[in-house]
Amino acid sequence: MVKSAPYLIIGAGIHGLSTALHLAKKLKATGKGSGADILVIDKTGIAAGASGIACGVVRNNYFQPAMRELMAHSVQHWEAHAEAFQYNPVGYMQISAESMREDVAQIHQEQAAIGYESVFIDGAKDSDTYMKGIFDDWTAQGITSVLHEKRGGFAHNAPAMYALATMAEAEGVRIQTGITVTGMKFANGANSAVTGVETDKGDIECDYLVVATGPWVRDFWHMADLPSKISIKGSDGTMHDNQSMWTFWQLEEGVLRVDPESFKTNEGKLPPVIHVDTDAPLISDVDGSTITEEMWGIYYKPDTNFGGIQGGAMPYPVNTPVDEVAIDPYGPSSPEFVSSPEFAHMWVSALAHCNARFKGTMPKYHKEASGGIGCFTADSFPVFDAMRENLYIIADSNHGYKMIGVGELVADEIIGRNSTLLEPFRFSRFAEGKLHPVSNSPYPWS
């Protein structure tokens, strides 16, 4: 095992591998080093965590301008290496109820302002006509707007990560797996520089440390002696003290084991990723009972990687004192990969609500290794920031997979070039009240 490296990156997922690849290129270009100066470690393996089971959706559909600009940057990276990343540029559709119509119209306007191509359909009648022009069997109710992003789509999860790892290794980056970090070492106590990490295989010294651990980020935040309780300045200027830095959400996804080729557009093409949010009553496709009369949302796509129609629904919070109890998002005691019977009933009934071809398909539902627990910051948006003197933390779970370009921006910051795209995601935003705007979406991250 390597015992030291100028640059040490923890996490062989989307952010860790992307950062390693781009940092290697930038060190070489500036004459400051090479890929051989970078070591990536992971407690399990490449794509063993959230990145390896992600649904793979790539979208720009965010109400928050900073998220939208950041995603536009990442979409360029997906497009530039589409074949290597097994990226399908089919587009993305946000199909919404009246309560979201103004928000979605604003997203369209602001996408146009940054040159991100999309079409906005306004009104119930026009929305229904537009959707039936794509799917003859479209039956969703309560829809008053459609935002059709022409870019975006989805990639195959683990294969894309292995491609990213191969590209990084071609630049000289070393990747070592099966190493569990148990602590950090510091030069002179509080707020001093990191000198290395402690692992179950021995200490590793470093000059610069990057934490890119997805849903495990809370534990590394604690290792760095950063605050689990923070102060947040509200929009009215009021300070809200003693707020939890972290919240855990259960993300449920599944697969309908039908032929992916059976879900095509009227023209016989692979459809865009479909996301529906509506307040129409959701009726069971099993027994005709009412599942909910509240706002609900689902997303779905045909995916040969999953072997059927893959997707998910709204998450729910994990009601656990997250600062006191150990949560291993992908450990033996966690509810990862476990979609509940209630989810299966809801999701398949929602599919049938949207497309008539899915009626009567409940027996074909399949639990899949997808979803899991996500670790979210206090406002559900990422923190990308340099902490202490030489510690960069990528605190992002759930947004992560689609953000393949963040590693390039982080690499820039490591070598001393601040990124304007990452500026809105600093940790200081909480105390300064520079929070991201909140939409009417039922999803906490949209």
Phi, psi and omega per residue, in radians:
M1 nan 2.415 3.086
V2 -1.165 2.305 -3.066
K3 -1.737 -0.160 3.125
S4 -2.761 2.701 3.095
A5 -2.814 2.449 3.075
P6 -0.988 -0.723 -3.134
Y7 -2.165 2.105 3.139
L8 -2.009 2.217 3.134
I9 -2.062 2.209 3.118
I10 -1.729 2.061 3.110
G11 2.042 2.026 3.128
A12 -1.823 0.876 3.049
G13 -1.943 -2.768 -3.035
I14 -1.021 -0.822 -3.078
H15 -1.311 -0.722 -3.120
G16 -1.138 -0.806 -3.118
L17 -1.208 -0.701 3.122
S18 -1.127 -0.744 3.105
T19 -1.081 -0.766 3.140
A20 -1.050 -0.811 -3.122
L21 -1.035 -0.890 -3.052
H22 -1.297 -0.575 3.083
L23 -1.131 -0.703 3.103
A24 -1.030 -0.796 -3.135
K25 -1.121 -0.713 -3.081
K26 -1.296 -0.615 3.065
L27 -1.083 -0.747 3.136
K28 -1.156 -0.770 -3.077
A29 -1.148 -0.571 -3.099
T30 -1.647 -0.057 -3.122
G31 1.272 0.329 -3.102
K32 -1.676 -0.009 -3.119
G33 2.732 -2.740 -3.137
S34 -2.697 3.110 3.112
G35 -1.058 -0.447 3.128
A36 -1.139 -0.258 3.114
D37 -1.472 -0.028 -3.023
I38 -1.998 2.280 3.058
L39 -2.138 2.200 3.042
V40 -1.849 2.255 3.079
I41 -2.148 2.668 3.126
D42 -2.592 2.495 -3.076
K43 -1.244 -0.356 -3.139
T44 -2.110 -1.304 -3.122
G45 -3.019 3.116 3.101
I46 -1.068 2.271 3.095
A47 1.042 0.468 -3.099
A48 -1.397 -0.259 -3.122
G49 -1.857 -2.381 -3.026
A50 -1.053 -0.666 -3.099
S51 -1.102 -0.537 -3.085
G52 -1.404 -0.228 3.117
I53 -2.128 0.152 -3.129
A54 -1.045 2.614 3.078
C55 -1.188 -0.353 3.012
G56 1.521 0.142 -3.095
V57 -1.204 2.390 3.086
V58 -2.108 2.045 -3.050
R59 -2.525 2.884 3.070
N60 -2.010 0.050 -3.006
N61 -1.282 1.440 3.073
Y62 -2.280 2.435 3.072
F63 -1.317 -0.348 -3.065
Q64 -1.545 2.067 -3.096
P65 -0.951 -0.687 -3.111
A66 -1.142 -0.688 3.094
M67 -1.157 -0.680 -3.099
R68 -1.136 -0.751 3.136
E69 -1.191 -0.668 3.115
L70 -1.134 -0.696 3.137
M71 -1.211 -0.635 3.098
A72 -1.043 -0.664 3.092
H73 -1.125 -0.748 -3.118
S74 -1.212 -0.627 3.132
V75 -1.025 -0.614 3.105
Q76 -1.054 -0.659 3.136
H77 -1.204 -0.702 3.087
W78 -1.078 -0.758 -3.101
E79 -1.180 -0.602 -3.081
A80 -1.210 -0.440 -3.112
H81 -2.276 0.756 -3.030
A82 -1.005 -0.768 -3.093
E83 -1.189 -0.801 -3.125
A84 -1.098 -0.672 -3.090
F85 -1.551 0.054 -3.081
Q86 0.887 0.861 -3.089
Y87 -1.636 2.303 3.139
N88 -1.901 1.790 -3.063
P89 -1.412 1.122 -3.029
V90 -1.580 -0.166 -3.082
G91 1.613 3.139 -3.040
Y92 -2.592 2.462 -3.135
M93 -2.178 2.182 2.992
Q94 -1.773 1.950 -3.037
I95 -1.986 2.054 -2.817
S96 -2.326 2.782 3.056
A97 -1.456 3.019 -3.054
E98 -1.013 -0.642 -3.092
S99 -1.100 -0.320 -3.131
M100 -1.875 -0.055 -2.974
R101 -1.033 -0.823 -3.113
E102 -1.141 -0.688 3.109
D103 -1.074 -0.788 -3.088
V104 -1.206 -0.636 3.067
A105 -1.068 -0.684 3.114
Q106 -1.158 -0.702 3.086
I107 -1.006 -0.783 -3.137
H108 -1.045 -0.796 -3.129
Q109 -1.072 -0.715 -3.095
E110 -1.367 -0.458 2.994
Q111 -1.148 -0.729 3.124
A112 -1.065 -0.643 -3.101
A113 -1.155 -0.464 3.129
I114 -1.822 0.177 3.067
G115 1.345 0.423 3.127
Y116 -1.722 1.951 -2.966
E117 -1.204 2.221 3.039
S118 -2.712 2.820 3.113
V119 -2.116 2.357 3.123
F120 -1.986 2.188 3.098
I121 -1.898 2.148 -3.022
D122 -1.964 2.272 3.086
G123 1.837 2.567 -3.063
A124 -1.096 -0.813 -3.079
K125 -1.134 -0.837 -3.120
D126 -1.155 -0.617 3.120
S127 -1.125 -0.768 -3.138
D128 -1.126 -0.729 3.118
T129 -1.094 -0.737 -3.126
Y130 -1.102 -0.784 -3.109
M131 -1.190 -0.652 3.116
K132 -1.247 -0.355 3.018
G133 -1.245 -0.331 3.101
I134 -1.716 -0.770 -3.137
F135 -2.217 2.040 3.120
D136 -1.051 -0.497 -3.045
D137 -1.709 0.378 -3.123
W138 -1.209 2.214 -3.064
T139 -2.338 0.121 -3.080
A140 -1.053 2.480 -3.140
Q141 -1.938 2.828 3.067
G142 1.308 0.369 -3.084
I143 -1.766 2.212 3.132
T144 -2.154 -0.004 3.069
S145 -2.729 2.679 3.071
V146 -2.382 2.209 2.991
L147 -1.911 2.001 -3.098
H148 -1.887 1.788 3.084
E149 -1.399 2.175 -3.092
K150 -1.383 -0.404 3.048
R151 -1.747 3.114 -3.046
G152 1.515 -3.044 -3.109
G153 2.623 -2.224 3.103
F154 -2.748 2.729 3.085
A155 -2.181 2.838 3.083
H156 -1.483 2.177 -2.892
N157 -0.950 -1.401 -3.057
A158 -1.064 -0.727 3.118
P159 -0.975 -0.664 3.115
A160 -1.150 -0.645 3.135
M161 -1.195 -0.688 3.104
Y162 -1.153 -0.610 3.070
A163 -1.131 -0.728 3.115
L164 -1.109 -0.719 3.109
A165 -1.106 -0.721 3.123
T166 -1.089 -0.714 3.125
M167 -1.140 -0.691 3.128
A168 -1.166 -0.769 3.136
E169 -1.122 -0.553 3.084
A170 -1.126 -0.396 3.082
E171 -1.566 0.035 3.113
G172 1.734 -0.025 3.137
V173 -1.144 2.408 3.072
R174 -1.731 2.360 3.117
I175 -2.138 2.139 3.106
Q176 -2.165 2.259 -3.089
T177 -1.977 2.980 -3.116
G178 1.332 0.442 -3.125
I179 -2.110 2.050 -3.124
T180 -1.759 2.132 3.092
V181 -1.371 2.283 -3.120
T182 -1.988 -0.203 -3.138
G183 -3.075 2.977 3.083
M184 -2.030 2.661 3.110
K185 -1.992 2.439 -3.060
F186 -2.199 2.731 -3.086
A187 -1.212 -0.920 -3.050
N188 -2.495 0.798 3.061
G189 1.396 -2.541 -2.997
A190 -0.961 2.325 3.052
N191 1.119 0.186 3.134
S192 -1.597 3.074 -3.065
A193 -1.230 2.639 3.017
V194 -1.375 2.356 3.095
T195 -1.900 -0.203 3.141
G196 2.871 -3.008 3.113
V197 -2.268 2.705 3.027
E198 -1.728 2.378 -3.140
T199 -2.342 2.992 3.097
D200 -1.267 -0.090 3.104
K201 -1.963 0.128 -3.094
G202 2.009 2.971 -3.096
D203 -1.328 2.587 3.017
I204 -2.178 2.111 3.116
E205 -1.507 2.640 3.102
C206 -2.701 2.806 3.042
D207 -1.652 -0.458 -3.123
Y208 -2.552 2.373 -3.091
L209 -2.114 2.319 3.065
V210 -2.062 2.211 3.080
V211 -1.796 2.048 -3.129
A212 -2.381 1.144 -2.924
T213 -1.929 0.257 3.049
G214 0.961 -2.224 -3.037
P215 -1.207 -0.125 3.072
W216 -1.605 0.101 -2.983
V217 -1.048 -0.590 -3.116
R218 -0.966 -0.723 -3.094
D219 -1.168 -0.627 3.111
F220 -1.313 -0.552 3.025
W221 -1.031 -0.759 3.110
H222 -1.182 -0.701 3.101
M223 -1.011 -0.599 -3.135
A224 -1.438 0.067 3.130
D225 1.037 0.719 3.076
L226 -1.702 2.743 -2.935
P227 -1.277 2.315 3.050
S228 -1.476 -0.336 3.047
K229 -2.057 2.339 -3.067
I230 -2.303 2.921 3.039
S231 -1.787 2.367 -3.127
I232 -2.162 2.232 3.119
K233 -1.570 2.095 -3.128
G234 -1.325 3.001 -3.116
S235 -1.123 -0.374 3.117
D236 -1.604 0.099 3.132
G237 1.572 -0.105 -3.132
T238 -1.321 2.360 3.090
M239 -1.542 2.271 3.093
H240 -1.929 1.867 -3.049
D241 -1.578 2.897 3.044
N242 1.029 0.671 3.115
Q243 -1.586 2.478 3.138
S244 -1.192 2.311 3.093
M245 -1.233 -0.526 -2.999
W246 -2.154 2.505 3.013
T247 -2.338 2.428 3.109
F248 -1.869 2.350 3.118
W249 -2.151 2.456 3.052
Q250 -1.553 2.166 -3.125
L251 -1.870 2.022 -3.090
E252 -1.818 2.277 3.091
E253 -2.443 2.841 3.137
G254 -2.790 -3.094 -3.108
V255 -2.332 2.381 2.980
L256 -1.686 1.979 -3.047
R257 -1.362 1.281 2.976
V258 -2.127 2.851 -3.140
D259 -1.071 2.094 3.121
P260 -0.959 -0.512 -3.130
E261 -1.189 -0.239 -3.129
S262 -1.376 -0.201 3.128
F263 -1.936 1.488 3.115
K264 -2.145 2.924 3.075
T265 -1.339 3.028 3.089
N266 -1.016 -0.433 -3.136
E267 -1.570 0.060 3.120
G268 1.393 0.341 -3.116
K269 -1.800 2.811 3.035
L270 -1.120 2.226 -3.051
P271 -1.370 2.871 2.978
P272 -1.119 2.848 2.949
V273 -1.137 2.289 -3.068
I274 -1.819 2.234 3.059
H275 -2.251 2.109 -3.101
V276 -2.090 2.244 2.995
D277 -2.172 2.099 -3.095
T278 -2.558 2.741 3.065
D279 -1.853 0.193 3.057
A280 -1.155 2.481 3.098
P281 -0.960 2.357 3.108
L282 -1.703 2.027 -3.082
I283 -1.789 2.367 -3.132
S284 -1.058 2.331 3.040
D285 -1.469 -0.004 -3.123
V286 -1.716 -0.873 -3.041
D287 -2.290 0.081 3.094
G288 1.380 0.076 3.114
S289 -1.310 2.850 3.100
T290 -1.530 2.055 3.129
I291 -1.375 -0.777 3.096
T292 -2.795 2.615 2.987
E293 -1.983 0.136 3.092
E294 -1.601 3.001 3.088
M295 -1.048 2.344 3.082
W296 -2.429 2.802 -3.115
G297 -2.613 2.569 3.060
I298 -2.473 2.870 2.998
Y299 -2.434 2.636 -3.088
Y300 -2.860 2.776 -3.122
K301 -2.830 2.661 2.983
P302 -1.370 2.333 -3.009
D303 -2.540 1.926 3.138
T304 -1.162 -0.456 3.105
N305 -1.089 -0.637 3.110
F306 -1.648 -0.202 3.097
G307 1.309 0.689 3.113
G308 2.878 -2.656 3.046
I309 -1.634 2.025 -3.088
Q310 -1.912 2.537 3.094
G311 3.072 -2.905 -3.088
G312 -2.776 -2.955 -3.099
A313 -2.451 -2.991 -3.115
M314 -1.052 2.465 3.106
P315 -1.420 3.026 3.027
Y316 -2.401 2.597 -3.075
P317 -1.214 2.551 3.038
V318 -1.543 1.942 -3.065
N319 -1.415 1.316 -3.118
T320 -2.321 2.463 3.040
P321 -1.199 1.518 -2.891
V322 -1.119 -0.301 3.118
D323 -1.529 -0.096 -3.076
E324 -2.014 -0.523 -3.014
V325 -1.886 2.379 3.093
A326 -1.240 2.240 3.076
I327 -2.139 2.065 3.043
D328 -1.855 1.803 -3.019
P329 -0.969 -0.454 -3.102
Y330 -2.234 0.495 3.126
G331 -1.602 3.064 -3.034
P332 -1.140 -0.375 -3.098
S333 -1.778 0.030 -3.083
S334 -1.564 2.779 -3.123
P335 -1.519 0.398 3.123
E336 -1.121 2.681 3.120
F337 1.149 -0.069 -3.030
V338 -1.801 1.767 3.043
S339 -1.590 2.279 -3.034
S340 -1.290 2.773 3.043
P341 -1.003 -0.580 3.128
E342 -1.132 -0.712 3.100
F343 -1.106 -0.835 -3.112
A344 -0.997 -0.796 3.140
H345 -1.057 -0.819 -3.105
M346 -1.139 -0.843 -3.005
W347 -1.171 -0.789 -3.133
V348 -1.185 -0.655 3.076
S349 -1.125 -0.632 3.110
A350 -1.186 -0.683 3.051
L351 -1.024 -0.772 3.137
A352 -1.158 -0.551 3.079
H353 -1.108 -0.627 -3.037
C354 -1.528 -0.777 -3.120
N355 -2.258 2.132 -3.062
A356 -1.054 -0.439 -3.112
R357 -1.094 -0.299 -3.103
F358 -1.662 0.046 3.104
K359 -1.144 2.406 3.105
G360 1.322 0.301 -3.075
T361 -1.762 0.141 -3.106
M362 -0.907 -0.703 3.141
P363 -1.087 -0.253 -3.114
K364 -1.661 0.085 3.104
Y365 -1.185 2.468 -3.102
H366 -2.363 2.213 3.007
K367 -1.155 2.413 -3.043
E368 -2.320 2.647 3.059
A369 -1.280 1.371 -3.108
S370 -2.686 2.760 -3.084
G371 1.572 -2.184 -3.123
G372 1.737 -2.969 -3.122
I373 -1.676 2.303 3.073
G374 -1.871 2.476 3.105
C375 -1.814 2.020 -3.033
F376 -1.960 2.576 3.062
T377 -1.270 3.126 -3.058
A378 -1.056 -0.454 3.112
D379 -2.001 0.229 3.085
S380 1.224 0.182 3.096
F381 -2.056 2.738 -2.993
P382 -1.131 2.758 2.892
V383 -2.016 2.112 3.023
F384 -2.084 1.888 -2.993
D385 -2.810 2.625 3.019
A386 -1.531 2.152 3.127
M387 -1.997 2.764 -3.018
R388 0.893 -2.622 -3.098
E389 -1.605 -0.551 -2.971
N390 -2.560 0.675 3.142
L391 -2.199 2.049 3.091
Y392 -1.864 2.198 -3.137
I393 -1.951 2.165 3.023
I394 -1.779 1.669 -3.078
A395 -1.712 1.588 -3.048
D396 -2.674 2.178 3.064
S397 -2.412 2.293 -3.108
N398 1.622 -0.855 3.032
H399 -1.165 -0.496 -2.862
G400 -0.791 -0.970 -2.958
Y401 -0.959 -0.767 -3.095
K402 -1.218 -0.318 -3.039
M403 -1.592 0.917 -3.068
I404 -1.141 -0.360 -3.119
G405 -1.498 -0.164 -3.113
V406 -1.045 -0.613 3.141
G407 -0.995 -0.624 3.101
E408 -1.123 -0.730 -3.119
L409 -1.226 -0.675 3.089
V410 -1.125 -0.745 3.113
A411 -1.033 -0.707 3.071
D412 -1.013 -0.780 -3.094
E413 -1.190 -0.605 3.128
I414 -1.102 -0.631 -3.139
I415 -1.607 0.150 2.981
G416 1.790 0.219 3.110
R417 -1.933 1.846 -3.108
N418 -1.171 2.483 -3.119
S419 -1.782 2.191 3.091
T420 -1.205 -0.502 3.136
L421 -1.212 -0.502 -3.138
L422 -1.580 -0.217 -3.071
E423 -0.969 -0.708 -3.134
P424 -1.218 -0.034 -3.052
F425 -1.969 0.410 3.111
R426 -1.309 2.672 3.088
F427 -1.074 -0.540 -3.085
S428 -1.126 -0.269 -3.080
R429 -1.063 -0.520 -3.109
F430 -1.130 -0.889 -3.125
A431 -1.238 -0.494 -3.118
E432 -1.513 -0.157 -3.131
G433 1.314 0.341 3.138
K434 -1.602 1.059 -3.052
L435 -1.511 2.767 3.122
H436 -1.374 2.521 -3.132
P437 -1.113 2.639 -3.090
V438 -1.827 2.319 -3.139
S439 -1.683 -3.079 3.085
N440 -1.680 0.217 3.112
S441 -1.210 2.564 3.074
P442 -1.327 -0.036 3.136
Y443 -1.693 2.301 -3.059
P444 -1.173 -0.333 -3.066
W445 -1.798 0.150 -3.128
S446 -1.999 nan nan
